[in-house]
Amino acid sequence: MIPNSVKDRLLAGFSWMSALLLTAGLAVILGFLIIKGAPSLGVGLIFADIPVLEALLLKRQVFGGLFPAMAGTFLLVLISVGISLPLGLATGVWLAEYAPLSLKKIFSFIIDILAGIPSIVVGLFGFSITVFLHHYYDNRIFPCLLISALSLAFLVLPYIVKTTQGAMESLPLQIRLTAPSLGASKFENIIYVLLPSSLSDIVSGIVLAIGRCAEDTAVIMLTGVVATAGVPKSLFSNFEALPFYIFYTASEYADQSELIKGYGAALILLLICSILFVLAHLIKYWFDQKVNFRH
C-alpha cells in the first residue's frame, strides 16, 4: 500500500511536470515563430509599397501585402460571430430556462455532435449549398465571404450554445429567485438578472468562437477565400484571409523570402488573436466587477 503522502507528492510532481511541458511547448512555438518571422515584420509586409493612409482609406489596392488578408480576416470574424452570437445565446437560454428535460437531453446531444464535426465537413457542406444555389436558384451565386461566414457561424455555434447554457444553469439559486420573489416575470428575470450575471462566463464561449473563426482554414478554403482578391467589396465577393495566406505560402512558396513572409503572417495572426482574447477577458473582468458590485 502506497502512503497517501507519497501519492500526494507523485500527483504534485506529475502536475508540475505537465504544466512545465505545456509552458515549454508554447515557448518553443512562440520562439520559433519570432526567430523566423521577426525579420519580415514592418510596414512593407502589411502595405507593400502603398502609402499607409491611401491603403486604409481604400484609395489604392494593396498587392503583395497582408492588408487585404487582415481586412478579410477581420470581416470574416465580425460577420461569423455576429451571426452565431444571437442564435447561440437564444438557444442556450432556451435550453437552460425553457426546454423540457426530455427535449433538453435530445438537443444537448445534437449540439455535442455538432461541436465534434470536423471543419472540413462543414466546408464541404457550405460548398455543396453554394453549388445547389448556383444551379437551382441563381447562377450568379459563387463561393464568397457570406458563404464562408455562414459556414463558420455554423461551426462555432455549438460553443456559444453550450457556454451560455452552462453559465446560466450554474447560477446560484439565490440569484435565480430574487427577482421572481419581488414580482418580476420569467422574461424580466432572464434579461435583467440571469443574463447579466452569467455574461462573464458567456464571454469564454465568445473567445473560443473568435479564435476558431480567425484561425480556421479548411472551411474558408472551400467556400470563398482566394490567394489574391483585395479588400472585399461586398458580402458576395471573394476575399483573402491570414490563415489561408499562411497555408498557401507554406505550400507554394518560390523562395526563402516568401516563406519568411508566411512566418510574419503567422505572427500577425497570433497577435490579432491575442488582442481579441485580451479584449474579451477585459470585458469579462468588467462584467465580473459590475456583477460583484451589484451583489
Secondary structure as UniProt FT lines:
FT   HELIX           4..37
FT   HELIX           38..40
FT   HELIX           43..47
FT   TURN            48..49
FT   HELIX           52..56
FT   TURN            57..58
FT   HELIX           67..93
FT   HELIX           94..98
FT   HELIX           101..115
FT   HELIX           119..136
FT   TURN            139..140
FT   HELIX           145..169
FT   HELIX           173..181
FT   TURN            182..183
FT   HELIX           186..189
FT   HELIX           190..194
FT   HELIX           195..215
FT   HELIX           218..223
FT   TURN            235..236
FT   HELIX           242..252
FT   HELIX           256..294
//
